[in-house]
Amino acid sequence: MPQTIHTDAVDLLIIGGGSAGFAAAIAAAELGASVTMVERGTLGGTCVNVGCVPSKTMIRAAEASHRAGHAAFAGVRTHAEPVALEAIVAQKDELVASLRQSKYRDVLAAYPSVKLAVGSARLGRDGLVSVGGEPVPAGKVLLATGARPWAPPISGLADVPYLTSTEALALSTIPRRLIVLGGGAVGLELAQMFARLGSQVTVLEAAPRILPGEDAEISELLVDYLRGEGMTIRAGAMVTGVTGQPGAYQLRLREGSANTVLEAEQLLVATGRRANTAGLGLESAGIRLGAKGEILVSDHLETNHAGIYAAGDVIGDPMFVYVAAYAGNLAATNALQGNQRRYDLSALPRVTFTDPAVASVGLTEAQAREQNATEWRQLGGGLSASGRTLPGIEARTPSDQRERPGQKVASHIRVARLPMSYVPRALAARDTRGMIKLVAGDNGLLLGAHFLAPEAGEMVQAAATAIRFHIPVDELASMFHPYLTNAEGLKLAAQTFTRDVKKLSCCAA
């Protein structure tokens, strides 16, 4: 239940009750601090309420329907009946409500030093915070207000009632024809979900290819699989105008020198998210923002206003719930104990839950080729904490990311590619879609790993561990990996650097 705001100063005031805010509150409470968390909306933030949890359970439902109509084994006859979307959505809502209660509301009761205040918070000129106009004294402040869906400035788009991912996951009927604007992770996940539920889906991406942040070979191969399911994928497509209403949308499209008009029953806009900073009084407090409205922070997650920190989606990409939780914990610890920990995303795995799924960690081949030895030394294997450094705040490479004795910095790269058709588990499952691609330096260390496979998200963590702890690829190639698991694919891909796996027997060391 919401608590009354007390006039006594608290050690940490957290604005936002999502993943970053809760992780910060728990960390602070475990350090013995008093905490007030301010939330004006629904507890839990994006992930549990309208993001990760609801989307992944509905994606799995669509996958179950798809597999019912596409048996891969001789002698197995299946048939997929039309789905009852209302029942799927109701089951999704039950799961969301259950997790919101057990993982957020009930968690507050376990930490008596954390008080919840319902209302809107605002920073004043001196950095002091008021909630509903009432001052709330605090030793330190953490901004964790998350992000919201963003739409590009396309002519007419703001005048039509398009869907965001939030509304799309609450539809009661399956659109006959659906256009998805945006070929990133969210757009592709929901596009395939609706295609498998029965929609005719067209994905429009302005960039030259879908998933432009992923390795080019991976995204190009994924296009083939999505088109194989009947989806239309149009990359390099510029939408110049939108008109219509639910049931009858028209999109004007330019591809090269050609202009066309597309029609759809529903329009889903999945073109990214922007930080929730409106109404926070950041201008009054003099807090700096980035080009996309994100709060700029140092690699300690402190803003340019001493004592005010920020964490989670409000500081910009990458907007993953597990990054937000990590950042919230780190920011709270730094706020209460001094800036001892640095924000380090050098071994951050990410997953796009298409089928086959995309999972990756570290550098793509193109990124690795662009980095010289000096840049690689600073990157330490991936995204650098220095990428969040404010002017005048020095960034240092964490000690565990510096070059170790006897360890050479990579200046050239090697690439290994392994089709999933060489992974015994995929053969046994009769699903050999996808590939594994590893990027390594001439020092033998893994720089990046990229997976396209069913359940690829279950394969990437070992590669992330290898990057984080500097495990050479030859050790990955010689480690035990259980036979007939997709995880064995990492071992086989690592062996590909020096051996022809076509000439190896099963489990050959």
N, C-alpha and C positions, 0 to 999 in steps of 0.2 A: 504494500500500500504506500502511496506517496507520503512523505514525511514533511512536517512543518520545517520551514527554513529557519535556522537559528542565527542569531546575530553574532555569536562567537565565531571567530575565524576558524576555518577548516584548513587542514594541511594541503589538500588538493581539491580543486573544483573542476569537475569534468563536464563539458558541454557536449551532450550526445550520448545516447544509450544504446549504441550498436556494438559491433564486435570490438572495435578499438576502445570504446569507452568502458565496456565491461572488463576487458583484459587489463586496462589501466586501473580500474577500481579494485580488482582482485589483487593485483600486484601491490598497490598501495596499502590495502588492508593487511596483506601478509607482512608488510614492513612496519605495521603498527600505526599507520597514519589514519587520520580522520578524513573522510571523503564525502563530498556532496556531488551527486550526479544529477544533471538537469536534462530532462527529455520533454519535448513538446508533442511528440507523436507516439508511435507504437514502439514499445521496447523491443530490442533485438536487431534493429537496423535492417538493411536491405537483404542480407543473405537469407536469414531464416524466414522472413516475411514475404518477400516478393522476388527473391533472386535465386541463389544456389539451390536451396532446399526444394521449393515448389517446382522449379524448372527441371531439376534432375529426376524427381519422381515422375513427372509427366513425360519426360524423355524416355524413361525406362518403360513406362506404359506403352508408348508408341512403338518402342523396340519390340516389346512382347507381341503386339499385334502384327508387326512386320514379320517376325520370325514364324508366327503361326501360319503365315501364307507363303513362306519361303523355306521349306525344309531342305536341308543340304544332304540328307542321307537317303540312299536308296531304300525303298520299302517303308519309309515313313511318310504317311499321307496326312497332311494337315490342311485346314481351311480357315481363313480369317473372316469372321463376321464383322459387320460394321460396328464401330465402337460406340459406346454410350458416353459421350464427353462429359455430360453432367455428373455421372458417377465418378469418373476419373478426377474431375475438379473437386468434388465433395471429399473424396478420399485424400486428395492433396491438402485440402483445407484442414482436415482433421490432423494430419501429420504436422502441419505448420503450427496449429494451435497447441498441440502437445509439446513440441520442441520449444515454442516460445515460453510456455509455462515452466517446463522442467529445466531448461538451460539458461533462462533469463530471470523470470519472476521468482522462481524458487531459489535461485542462486543468491539473490539479494538477502534472503532470510538467513543465509549461512554466514553473512558478514555484517554483524551489528554496527560496525564502524562506518558502513556505507549507507548514506541516506539518499533517497530519491526525491527530487523536487520536480513537479510537473509544471511546465511553463516555458516561456521563451526567454533566453538569456541574451544579454547585450553587454559589450565592452564599452567602457567610458574612455575619455581622453587620457586618463591616468592609468588605464589598464585594469581598473576595478570593474567587477561584474555586478550587474543587477539582474534579477529574475522577476519579471512582472513589475518592474519599477522598484523593487525592494533590493537594497544593496546586500551582497553576500560576500563578506570578507574572506579572503583565501590567501594562503601562502604562495601557492603556485596554481596556474590555470592550464588546463589541457583542452584544446579545441578538437573535437572528434565528431563533427556534424555530418560526415558522409558525403554522398553525391546523389545526383538525380539524373534521369535520362535527358539527353541533349539532342536537339534536332538541328540540322544545318539550315542556313538561310536560303532556302529554295523558294522561289516565287509561288505563293499560294499555299504553301505547306502549313503555315501557322493558322490559316483560315479553315482548315478541314480537320475533322475529328479523327485523326489517325490513332493507331494503337502504339503504345510502348510495350515493352516486355511485361510490365505489370498488368496491363489490361489484356494482353494476349493470353496470359496464363489463367485468366478468369472468364474467358469466353464460354458461352453455353452451347454454341453450335460451331461446327467446323466450317470455315469458309470454303466455298467451292473453288474460288480463285483468290490467291493471296500473293501480294507483292511484298517482299522484304527489302527494305532499303538499308543496306549495310551488310558487307560480307566478312565481318569480324566474327569473333567467337560466339557472341550472343545471337547475332543474326543467323549464323549457320546452324547453331543448335536448334533454335526454334523453327527455322525453315524446314529442316529435315524432320523434326517432330510433326509438324503439320502435314508435310508431304506423306508421312507414314500413316497419319490418321485419316488421310483421304483428300487433302487439298491439292489443287494444281498450283505449284509454287514457282515463282520467279524471284531470284536473288539479284539485286543490282548493287554493284560495287564500283565506286569511282576510281579506285586504285587499279593498276594494271592487272592485279590478281587478288583473289580472296586471301584472307589471313596474311596480309602484307608483312606482318611482323615475324612470321614463321619462315623457316627455310623454304626457298622457292620450289625445290623438288617435292617437298612434302605437300605444299599447298596445291601444286599443279596435279599431283597424283590424286589428291582428295577430290578435285573437280571431276575427274573421270568417274569416281565411284558415286558421287552425288548425281551426276547426270545419268548414270546407269540406273538409278532409282526413279528416273523420270523428272527430276528437278531441272529447271532452266537456270543456268548460271551465266550472268553477263557482267564481266569485268571491264573496266575502262569505260563504264557507262555513266554519263553525266545527266542527271535529272535536272531539267531546266524549268519545270513548272508542274504544279499539282492542282487539280480541281476535283470536285465531286463530294460525295458523302458515303457513309456506310452502305454497301450494296452496289455502288457505282462510282468508282474512282477512275480518273484518267491522269496518267503521268506522261508528260512530254520528255522525250529522251533523245540525247545526242550521243552518237557513237561514231567518232571520226567525223566524216562529213555528212553522215546520214542522220536524219531526224525521223523519229517514229513516235507513235502514241500507244501506250499500253493501258489495258483496262483490268480492273480487279474488283472483287467484292469487298476485300479488306486490304488495308495498307498498314504494315508494321514497320515502324522506324526504329532501327537498332544501330545507331551511328555513334555510340559512345555515351559517356556520362561527364558531367561537370560538377565541380565542388559546390556544396551547399554553404555559401557564405553570406547570402543576402540577409540583412537585418541583424547581423552580429556586431555591427559597429567597428569593423576592422579598420575603416578609414580613420575613425576618431582615435583609435589606439595606435595608428601609424604602422599597422602590420602590412608587410609587403605581399603582393600577389603576383603569380606568374601569368604568362600569356593566356592561359585557359582559365584563369580565375582561381587556380589552386593556391593554397597558402605556401609560401616559400619557407623552408626550414633548413637548418644546418644538419650535418650528419649526426648530431645529437637529438634532432627533432625539435630544437628550440627555434622559435621565430626570432626576428630581429628585435622584438620587444623582450627584454630580459625577464625570465620567469613565466613566460607564456609559451607553451609548447603546442604542437599539433601532430595528429597521427591519423592514419586510415585514409579513406578515399578523399578526404578533404585536402590532402597534400598532393593529389594527382596520381598518375599511373606509377606502378601497376595496381589496379583496383581489384585485389583478391582478398577474400575474408581472412585467410591465414596470414597475409601480409599485414592487414589491419590489426589483427590480434597481436602479432609480434611487435608492431610499432607501438601499440598502446602500452604493452608491458614495458618496452624499452623507454618510452617517453616518461611514464610514471616513475620508473626507477631513476632516470636521470634527473627528473624534477626534484625528487626527494633526497637523493644521495649525491648530487653533483653529477656533472656530465662525464660519466665514466664509460658509458657504452656507446658504440657507434652503429648507425643504421647500415647494415651490410646485406645487400641482395645478390651477392656474388654467386650464389649457388641456388637460385630460386627456380624451382620447377613450376611449370604451368601446364594446364590441360584444357583442351577444347573438346567438349563431350559430344562430338559427332560420332557416327559409326561408319567406318572405323574412326577411332578417336585420334587426336593429335596431342602429343605430349613432348615437351622439350625443356631443356635446361642449358644455360650457358650461351655461347655464341653460335650463330649460324655460320655456314661456310663463308658467305659474303662478308659478314662482320669480321670474321677471323682474318680474312685476307686483307681487310682494310686496316687492321691494327698493326702498328709497328711494335718493336720490342719495348719501347718506352711506354707506349700507351697500354700495352698488355700488363706491364709491371704495375701500373696504377689500377687497372681494372681488376686484377686479382682473379680473373676467371669469368667475369660477367658484368653486371651493372655495378657501378662504383658508388660508394657513399659520397664521393666528391661531386656526383651529379646533383646533389641537393645542397651544395655549399652556397651560402650567401656571400656577396662581395665583402671582403674584409675578414672572412672567417676561414682559417686555414684548414684544409682537409689533409688527413694523414692516412696512409695505407695501414689498416689494422695489422698488428704484428704477425698474426697467423696467415696473412695474405702476402707477406713479403717473401722475397726470394730466400730459400733456405740454403744452408751450406751444401755445396755440391749440386745444387739445382740450377740448371740453366734456364733463362727466360726464353720462351718460344719466339722464334723469328720467322719460321716457315711452318706451314701446316700440312697435315696429311688427312685424307678423307677415306673413310670406309663405308661401303654401302652393302646392306644385306636385305634382299627381298624376304618377306615373311614366308615365302614358299620354301625357304631353307630352315625354318624353325619347326622341329618335329611336332610340337604342340599344335601349331596352326594346321599342319597336315592332318593330324588326327581329328581335329575339329572340323575339317573340311572348309576352312575359312582362311585362305592365304592372302587376303587383301593387305596391302601395305608394305612398309619397309622400315628399316632402322638405318640411320645415318649418324656416324660418329665423326667428330672433328677433333684432331689432336695436334699438338705442337711437336716440333722435332726434338723436344726434351722428353717426349713420351707421356706427357700429361694430357688428360682429356680437357678440351676447351669447350665442347658443346656436344649434346646428344639429342637426337630428334627421332621421334617414334611416330609412325602411322600404323595403327593396328587396332583390332578390337580390344577394348580395355587397356589401351596404351598407358593410361594414367597409373596402372598398377606396375608398370615397367620402369618408369622414369626415376623413381626415388634412388635406386642403386647408383644411377649415373650422377644424380645430384650429390650423393655421398662421396663419390669418387672425385668430383670437382672440389667439393668443400674440403676434403682431407688429402688432396693431392695424391690420389692413388693412380699409379701409372697404368696405361692401357694393357701392358703386358701382364700386370697382376690381375686385371679384370679377366683377361683371357685364360688365366691359369686357375682362377678361383673355382670352388665347387658351386655349381648351379644345378638345382634339381632337374632331372630329366622330365620331359613332357610338361614343362611350364613355359609360359611366354617369357618369363624372366631369363631363361636360358638364351634367349635371343641376344641379350647384351653380351654374353660371353662369346657367342658365335660371331657377332659383329666385331668385337675386339680382336678375335683371332684373324679376321679378314685383313687386318693391317699387314700381316706377315705370312698368311697361309691361304691356300685355296680350299674353302670349306667343302667344295664339291668332292674333294679327294679325301675327306675325313669320314670315318665311321661314326656311328652314334656315340655321343659322349666322349669323343676323342679329346685327350688333354693337349 
